[in-house]
């Protein structure tokens, strides 16, 4: 009886805490350090403003897609280091990093990239779909920049392992939830 | 709890996690702190609430156990 009363007290408090967490942690984004950059994917130009899930950089699901990019830092860019990663909850999974002496202090960069090259560089062609928050850091002798943007890879999630795992997990855990709703026989 | 709280809590936790993953894969919402930690937490609470409700299955017969005490004011012969 006492344990039942305790559960009745704990559950509303836990629900309140969960609600506060949801309200207090909106998705936000920022570019710090004064760096600038833009990318053109499949003819559409994107920049630091593409920093919300509803205003993401869209990558079509085709092999012939190319992306051109350019970026600039406002400070001395010697002895630079940097990395880019994908945010997964509270952690950032590093995808790529770079570093160099850059004794000539070059402060800008531009180039072109094809999606098929990107796919060929992956260890396994697992297929990528969904929306990702990408965090980019760049540091040099003159300062530091940090930026985050959202990138949306178009495609059918059911054709990727992660999409299939998500659906299978949802179905199995829903069955488990249903099983937990059956009263114990005494 | 009338239902199975451990099963429901674990299932709710996993349901929240896979819901976050499905939302990310279908480009609805990315894997943020909010979705990766918040949805499993809500799933866990939902599981516990559903286990407490437990609308299906066996009857709780303990509440119907006949008393050995006669009603107040009556004497046994």
Interface residues (C-beta under 8 A of the other chain):
Chain A: X4 X7 X11 X14 X15 X18 X21 X22 X25 X26 X27 X53 X56 X87 X88 X89 X90 X129 X130 X131 X132 X133 X150 X152 X153 X154 X157 X160 X162 X163 X165 X166 X167 X169 X170 X172 X173 X174 X175 X176 X177 X179 X180 X181 X182 X183 X184 X185 X186
Chain B: X1 X2 X3 X4 X5 X7 X8 X9 X10 X11 X12 X14 X15 X17 X18 X19 X21 X22 X24 X25 X26 X27 X28 X29 X30 X31 X32 X33 X34 X35 X36 X37 X38 X41 X42 X43 X45 X46 X47 X48 X49 X50 X51 X52 X53 X54 X55 X56 X57 X58 X59 X60 X61 X62
